[in-house]
Amino acid sequence: MKKLLFFWNELKATFWFVPVLIILLSILLAIGFVYIDQITTFSQEGLGRFFFVNSVDSACSILLIISGAMIGVAGTVFSVTLVALTLASSQLGPRLIKNFM
């Protein structure tokens, strides 16, 4: 049991633990939403016509805009994080980086 607990603590301390969990959760949500989309139908009456896309080109352009914005935000966050870690390691010592992770 102690080995399993030690392995779990070491796994949580890695840099890629949370991003891998988010990726796995996103894949499961995508599969679930595709399944829900296949079994349900929506009417285009009333307010529904404003929220649902009618053409493939419109859906493609919306997805392109969303993915471009997400890549921009992710790049900015990654670069700011690296700058903060670099400054912290140069001023306070390289052993402090493990605490930030």
C-alpha positions in Angstrom: 0.0 0.0 0.0 2.9 2.4 0.8 4.4 1.8 -2.7 1.0 2.6 -4.3 0.7 5.8 -2.3 4.3 6.7 -3.1 3.7 6.1 -6.8 0.5 8.2 -6.7 2.3 11.1 -5.0 5.1 11.0 -7.5 2.6 10.9 -10.4 0.7 13.9 -9.0 4.0 15.8 -8.7 4.8 15.5 -12.4 4.2 18.4 -14.8 1.9 16.5 -17.2 -0.5 14.9 -14.7 -3.2 17.5 -14.8 -3.0 18.1 -18.6 -3.3 14.4 -19.3 -6.3 14.1 -17.1 -7.9 17.1 -18.9 -7.2 15.5 -22.2 -8.8 12.2 -21.2 -11.8 13.9 -19.7 -12.2 15.9 -23.0 -12.1 12.7 -25.1 -14.7 11.1 -22.9 -16.9 14.2 -23.1 -16.5 14.4 -26.9 -17.6 10.7 -27.2 -20.6 11.4 -24.9 -21.7 14.5 -26.7 -21.5 12.8 -30.1 -23.6 10.0 -28.8 -26.2 12.5 -27.4 -26.2 14.3 -30.7 -27.0 11.1 -32.6 -29.9 10.1 -30.4 -31.6 13.6 -30.1 -33.2 15.9 -32.6 -33.8 19.6 -32.2 -36.5 21.7 -33.9 -35.5 24.9 -35.7 -38.5 26.8 -34.3 -38.5 29.8 -32.0 -35.1 30.5 -30.3 -33.6 27.2 -31.6 -32.9 28.8 -34.9 -30.5 31.2 -33.3 -28.5 28.6 -31.4 -28.1 25.8 -33.9 -26.0 25.9 -37.1 -27.7 25.0 -40.4 -24.7 24.6 -42.7 -21.3 22.9 -42.6 -19.5 26.0 -43.6 -20.9 27.9 -40.7 -19.9 25.2 -38.2 -16.4 25.0 -39.7 -15.9 28.7 -39.4 -17.1 28.7 -35.8 -14.8 25.8 -34.9 -11.8 27.5 -36.6 -12.4 30.7 -34.6 -12.7 28.8 -31.3 -9.6 26.6 -32.0 -7.5 29.7 -33.0 -8.5 31.5 -29.9 -7.7 28.5 -27.7 -4.3 28.1 -29.3 -3.5 31.7 -28.7 -4.5 31.6 -25.1 -2.6 28.4 -24.5 0.5 29.8 -26.0 0.3 32.9 -23.9 -0.3 31.0 -20.7 2.6 28.6 -21.4 5.0 31.4 -22.2 4.1 33.4 -19.1 4.4 30.3 -16.9 7.9 29.6 -18.4 9.0 33.1 -17.7 7.8 33.0 -14.1 9.5 29.6 -13.5 12.7 30.9 -15.1 12.8 34.0 -12.9 12.0 32.0 -9.8 14.7 29.4 -10.5 17.3 32.1 -11.2 16.5 34.2 -8.1 15.6 31.6 -5.6 17.3 28.4 -6.8 16.5 25.5 -9.1 15.2 23.3 -6.3 12.3 25.6 -5.8 10.7 24.7 -9.2 9.4 21.4 -7.8 7.3 23.4 -5.3 5.8 25.4 -8.2 4.9 22.3 -10.1 
